[in-house]
Amino acid sequence: MKAKTPKSPQPKSASKPKPLTAEQVRFFHEEGYVIVPNVFAPADLEPLRRELEAAIDEKALELKAEGKLTHLHAELDFDHRLAALYRDSKENGEAIMRRLEGLRSGGFRAPEMFDVIVHPKLLAKVSSLLGTQEVVASSVYRLRPKLPNIGRGVVPWHQDSGYFVAACDEELIITCWVPLVDATAENGCMQILPRTHRGPVVEHHTGGNQGFLVIQDENLPADPRQAITAACPRGGVVFMTNRTPHCSTPNYSDHVRWSIDLRYQSAEVPNNVAAMPKKIDAIGKADPAFYAKANVACYPPEADFVVQSRDSKAVAAYPDYVRRRETYEHIKTGYAPGRHWPNSAKPPAEK
Ligand SMILES: O=C(O)CCC(=O)C(=O)O
């Protein structure tokens, strides 16, 4: 993909972004989630949608040049094109999605993605939930194209904390689920079990759909029939805690349910912003107790970065974000305390 620099996420003329209302904050803490429409204006998400469209086009052209694909479906819009490419060839569809989702090949980290992660409209809302100006973004963000009528992308019941180290169970890490199309029950939005997030991280099992972790129904903290359907219009955001059980259902529509999920925490919560993996391991080698004591991230395999701080020098610019993600991708830290969830046939997917 071509090298570009991000646009400034804060247009000079923009009015000060609004925090959540006291009622929305109260609802979030009571219910474990809050769905907020119009966090973004449609135009705010357009650059990301366009960049994803360009990435699909680039990969489709590459596959065509390799003789693997005949029909580019270039006449279709962003919401439909990937579904058509997948219908023609599962292999090609998977290859395109791997390019977009690729966890170990960089993931999607175009400037347009970064601009959404650090968007002041989103950070103002996140800040009001965290109760601090000092905000760290976790690299555990994901892009999810859920295609129509295939099981791929259906996510079983889990708490995000099921993926994080146990030392962070009592911390607050906010998931911001941002649909890039209107998310509905029909196209497979999330289901959320409300008012259960104050309980513990319950037992997860490995080997759910697509290798995801799964909470079996008998281990859910409430009857799954009490789940709410978290429909959310494009521009809106579903905010959830890391202990809020949630899942997502199949897409029965004719279009792709595009979404991204981003995660944020207070800078007080363990994170790896101060160290790259080599440094963490060098200290850990000299002092094995270090890993246990150190502030070394709720999800150690991926890089965290500061997105908001009173100290503006601490805030990661786009090149820092790319460098940190690349470094973590290529150098694995030895600090990886697994949760040791009960085994099943397949290994768990990375979040
Ligand atoms: O997007 C989905 O379908 C599921 C998202 C999810 O499980 C998450 O954001 O943790």
The ligand as an SDF file (V2000), in Angstrom:
LIG
                    3D

 10  9  0  0  0  0  0  0  0  0999 V2000
  -17.7870   -7.6400   15.6090 O   0  0  0  0  0  0  0  0  0  0  0  0
  -18.2030   -8.6970   16.0780 C   0  0  0  0  0  0  0  0  0  0  0  0
  -18.9510   -9.4280   15.4680 O   0  0  0  0  0  0  0  0  0  0  0  0
  -17.7730   -9.1130   17.4590 C   0  0  0  0  0  0  0  0  0  0  0  0
  -16.9270   -8.0920   18.1100 C   0  0  0  0  0  0  0  0  0  0  0  0
  -16.3460   -8.5320   19.4020 C   0  0  0  0  0  0  0  0  0  0  0  0
  -16.5340   -9.6090   19.8780 O   0  0  0  0  0  0  0  0  0  0  0  0
  -15.4850   -7.5910   20.1240 C   0  0  0  0  0  0  0  0  0  0  0  0
  -15.3460   -6.4500   19.6840 O   0  0  0  0  0  0  0  0  0  0  0  0
  -14.9300   -7.9960   21.1660 O   0  0  0  0  0  0  0  0  0  0  0  0
  1  2  2  0
  2  3  1  0
  2  4  1  0
  4  5  1  0
  5  6  1  0
  6  7  2  0
  6  8  1  0
  8  9  2  0
  8 10  1  0
M  END
$$$$
